[in-house]
Amino acid sequence: MTDADITTATTPAPAPAADWQAWQESWDRQQEWYMPDREERFRIMLDMVEALVGPAPRVLDLACGTGTITARLLARFPQATSTGVDLDPALLAIAEGTFAGDERVCLVTADLKDPDWTAGLPYDSYDAVLTATALHWLHAEPLAALYGRVAEVVRDGGVFMNADHMIDETTPRINAAERAQRHAKMDAAKAGGALDWSEWWQLAAKDPVLAGPTARRFEIYGEHADGDMPSAQWHARVLREKGFGEARPVWCSPSDTLLLAVK
């Protein structure tokens, strides 16, 4: 056996690499299938961050997932810093790969239903707490409790924004018509090759880097299930009750609302 043979036999194979930007883009396309105006929500969110707390905010990206908000925040405000909090090991793996080496970003694994989830945060207070398309999986009581914890970490004069599905049950005909039209458009996009939630996760489960985190993710959450989706008026009322001075929608589409609260 030659030296070259020995080297070949004993050198371990390199660990598989992941194209984190490709996974970010794939996640964006999957989410846009459900919310074609998703980027507009983020634009208005960051407009209001700048208007109320300035262009160099300390941000808590709540239920951060792959770091969608953080990526847009840092692209627009290079002097900003972001703490991303989530429990999903697969989406956090994508976020960790995306922001590796960026000292402006800190990622924390925590369960937002745990009353002590703030214990792992690197800061006691934040200029802005931002979240999108995440808190609808909580039922009303734990969501109200979470809002109380959020109020504790937002500094005086700081902001909280939640962009999510907020259903007004007093308008059933409007709701039904909007849903029918939205799903017709989704069906057309699906016929054109768009991935839905389930199909995206099937791809993640087959990826050599994400397969393990994806399996752990389904052990934690099971299949995707929604909690409550109360109206924007409910969110505004509860946020005021929990310590915010002002709260109201600052953007909406037929199916989604961006609600802003100021401490």
Secondary structure by P-SEA (a helix, b strand, c coil): ccaaaaaaacccccccccaaaaaaaaaaaaaaaaccaaaaaaaaaaaaaaacccccccccccccccaaaaaaaaaacccbbbbbbbccaaaaaaaaaaacccccbbbbbccccccccccccccccccbbbbccccccccaaaaaaaaaaaaaacccccbbbbbccccccccaaaaaaaaaaaaaaaaaaaaaccccaaaaaaaaaacccaaaaaaaaaaccccccccccccaaaaaaaaaaacccbbbbcccccccccccccc
